[in-house]
């Protein structure tokens, strides 16, 4: 009788939340589908597709949108095909994939710590990737897949160091944030020292990458990034039930059967790997991982992590930032990291003010 009552209460709660429970016939398998989340994700996907086409169409030679779409479908003239496929498509794909990587990674870190400020570019993961990758570039080790490997080593190393230093019979989101801010400052200082010791040409190359730039992105950057997302995103999807449990707090997560510390380590590693591969492809593009999950949560209005929506918002932010960077100032191409920094800084200030008003600022 009690289980029946709990089931009825649970069904009513789901209906009040605007969700629908979908069950597989003749099995116990079921999942909750929120129509608003589905509608928002579909709308975001369409918007991202439009921004992708705009990014391909605009440049020194502006192309009609219809010709760009036709070229992507395999039609059109040779000149359009060369401009679209050889020059602009790799750059746009890197922007799209980097945005997804940063958006999903930001959602993971903010969900683990239950803090909207816990993005990988603020708690040291991006700084760790940038430090090791910069050192590799200055030593001539950034060719081919070298940069991806170095960025991955830096990101995972920073995540491991943060976890170990935050450990005190366990870890909490608050300790991870505090330690991460310290690691970010340390890595930034080491990076500055390395740049001071390098030659002018090397410094220019490294600074362009550290700003976050899509300039001269080619198919050699698309391949490793696409492969990493193809491997990591299914892993993140498999870990999502643990992520939802951690959002409820460690005690509640244990009651639900979540291995709290193991789940936190696995999710930290997945989030760090995502942001590391994105950083290797285009540099540490500022604030994308911070603002994308916050925008996504306000669109879908769900209590749990909006991973899909966060990835789509991240892709949209980077694509729009790339278009604005090329078209905003005549004759000047701004790195995409500069544009996202201008967009993200006010959002960061707003989040800080909101946290202080609600008493969650720490």
N, C-alpha and C positions, 0 to 999 in steps of 0.2 A: 504493500500500500504506500509506504514511504517513497519507494523508488518511482512509483507512478506519479505521486504528487510532485516530486522533484523534476521529473521529466516534463510535466505540464507547466510548472513554473519556469523551467528553462526555455520551453517553446514560446511562452508568453514574453519572456525577456528578449528573445531573439526577434520576435515580431515587433516589439516596441522599438528595437534598435533599427528597424527598417531592413531586416535581413530575412533571407529565405533559407531554410534547411533543405538541402538536396540529399536524398538517400538513394543508394543503389539497391534495386530490388533483390530480394532473397539474400541479402548480406547485411552486415552491421555497419558497413562503410557509409559515411555521410560527411558532408561539409557544409559550411555556412557561406552562402553567396549574398553579397550586399549589392543590390542593383545600383546604388549610387556609385560605389567603387568601380563597378564594371563600366558604367556610363562615363565616369571621369577618365578612366584609363583609355577607353576607346576615343574619347575626344582629344586626349593628350597625344595618342598615337597619330591621329589625323593631323593635329597641329605640328607634331614633329616631322611628319612626312612633308607637309607644306614648307616648313622652315628648311628642310633638307634640299628641296627643289630650288628654293630661293637662294640658298647658299651656293648651289651649282650654277645658277643663272647669272648671278651678279659678279662683276670683276672688271678688269680693264676692257674686256669685250663682253658687253651685256648680251645675253641670249634670251630669246622669248621662252617663257615657261613651257609652252607646248612643244617646242623643239627639244628642250631638255628632257621632258617626259618621253618623247618619241625616241630620243637617243638612248635613254635608259632601257627602253623596250626593244632596242636593236634596230630601230629605223633611223632615218635622218641622213644628212650628208656627212662626208668624211671630216670636214673641218670641225663641225659641231661635235662629232664623235671623239676627235682628238682632244679638243678642249675639255669636254666633259669627262671622258674616261681616263685620259692620261694625266691631265693637269689638276682637275678640281675634285674628281670623285674620291681619290685617296684622302685628301684633306678633309672633305666632308664626312667620310666614314670614320676617320680618326676622331673628329669632333663628336660625332654621334656616339661612338663606343666609349670614349673617355667620359662623356657626360653620364652615360649609364653606369660606368664603373664608379665614378665619384658619387653619384646620387645614391646608389645601393649601399656603398661603403658608409656614407654618412648616416643613412638610416640604421645600419647595423650598430654603429658606435653610439648613436644617440639613444637607441633602444636598450643596449646593454647597460649604459650608465644612467638611463632615465633622466638625461639632461640635454636640453636643446643646444648647448654650447659644445658638446663633446664631438666635434667633427675631426677627422684625421688631420686636417691642416692646422688645427689649433692645439692638438695634444701630441704632436711630435711624429706622427707616422709619415706624413709627407716630407717633413724636415729631415727625417732619417733617410728616406729614399733620395732626397735631393743632395744630402751631404755625401753619401757614398757614390752616387752617380756623378756628382761634380768632381770628386776626387779621381774617379775613373777617367772622365773626360780629360782632365788636366794631365793625366799620365798616359793618354793615348789609348785607353782601353774601352772606349765607347763605341767602337765600330761594330756593325752587324748586330748580333743578339747580345753583345756585351753590356749595353746600356740597360736592357731589360733585366738581365741577371743581376747587375749591380743595384738597380733600383729595388728589385725584389729582396735582395739581401739586406739593403738598408731599411726597408719598410718592416720586414719581419724581425730584423734585429732590434729595431726601435720598439716594436710591439712587445717582444720578449723582455726587453729591458724594463719597459714600463710595468709589465705584469709582475716581474720579479721584485722590483722596488716597491710596488704597491702591495705586495703580499705581507700579510700580518695575521697568519692563521686563516687566510682567505683574502679575497679582494672585494672591494666595493667600488661602485661607480664614482663616488666622490674622490677616493684615493687615486683611482686611475686618472681622473682629470687633473688633479694637482700634480702628480708625478709627470704626466704627459706634458703639461705646460713647461715644467723644468727641463725635460728632455728636448722639447722644441727649441727652447732658448739655447741649450748646449749645442745642438746640431747647427743652429743658425750661426752661432759664434764660430764653430769650426769651419763652416762653409765660408764665412767672411775671411777667416785667416787664410784658407786655401786660395781664395781669389786674390788676396793681397800679395801672395808669393808667386802667382802665375804671371805669364807674359800677357801683353795687351790683347793679342789676337785670341788667345785662349779665354781670357776674361770676357771678351765680347761674346764669344760663342756660348760660354757657360751662362752669362747673365741673360741672354735672350731665352735660353731654355728655362732658367730658373724663374723668369717672369711668367712663363706659360704661353707658349707660342705654337701655332699650327703652321707656321711658314715652312715651306719645302717639305711638307709631310708627303711620303710616298707609299707605295704598296708594301715596301719593306717594313713600314711601321704598322700597317693595317693587319698583316698576317699574325704576328705574335699577340697583338692585342685581342683580335677576334678569337684566336685559339684559347687564350687565357679566360676570356668571358664564357666561351663554350664549356670550359671545364669547371669554372668557379660558380657560375650562376646556378646550375643544378645542385651543387653542394649547398649553396645558401638556401635554396628552396627546401632541401631536405632538413636543414637545421632550423627552419622557421618555427616549428612547434616549440623548440627549446627557447628561441628568441622571445616568443610570446610569453612563455612561462617566466623568463627572467624579468620581463617588464612588470610582473606582479610582485616582485621582491624575492629575495633568496628563500625566505621561509616558505612562502606560498609555492615557489617553484619546486622545492624539495617535496612538498606534499603531493604535487602533481607528478612526481617521479622524474624530474629533470636533474641530471647530474650537474649541479650548479657550476663548479669550478671547471669541469671538463667541457661543459657547454660554452662557458665564457672563453676558454682558451681556443676552442674550435672556431667560434665566431670572430674573435679577435684576429686569428690567423687568416680567415677568409676575407674579412674587411681590409686587413693590411695588405693582403695579396692583390685585391682589386685596386686599391688606390696606388699601389706600387707599379702595377702594369700600366695604369692610366698615366701616372707621373712619368714613367719611362718613355711613353709615346709622345707626350706633349708638354711635359714639365708640370710642376705643381700649380695647376690653374686654381687661383684663389677663390675661396668661399663657395664653390659649387657644392661641395659635400656638406657645407653648413646650411645653406638656404634651401636646397632642393627637398630634403625631408620635411622641413617646416611648411613649405608651400604645399607639398603633397598632402600632409596631414590635414591642412585647412581646406583642401579641396574634397578629399574623400570622407572626412569626418568619422574616422574609425578609431576605436581605442587602441588597436594593435598597430604594429609597424606596417607602413604603406610602402613595401619594397618596390613593387612594380611601378606605382605612381611616382615614387622618388627617382627611379631610374629614368623614367620618361621625362620628368621635369628637369633632371640633370642634363639629359640630351638636348632638350629645348633651350636651356640656359646657355650651353656652350655653343650651339648652332647660332642662336641669336647674337651672342657675344662676338662670334666670328664675323657675322655679317656687319654688325655695327662697327667693329674694329676696322673693317676694310672700307666702309662707305660713309662713316660719320664725318671724317675730316678729309677734304679733297687733297689728294696727292700724298697722304700720310696713312700708313697702315699700322694701326695699333695692335700690339699683341693681345690675344684674347684674354690673357690673365689680367691685363690692365682694365679691360671693360668689366669683367666679372668682379674685380676688386672694387670698382666704383659702384657697382650694383650691390655687392655684398656688404660693404662697410656700413651703410645705413641700416641694413637688416640686422647686423650684429648689434649695433647700438640700440635698436628697437627691442631686440631680445633681452639685452641686459636691463633696459628700463622696465620691461614687462616682468622679468623675474624679480626685480627689486620691489615692484608694486604688489606682486602676489606673495612676497615673502619667501621665494624659492631661490634667491640669489646666493645663498650660502653664507 
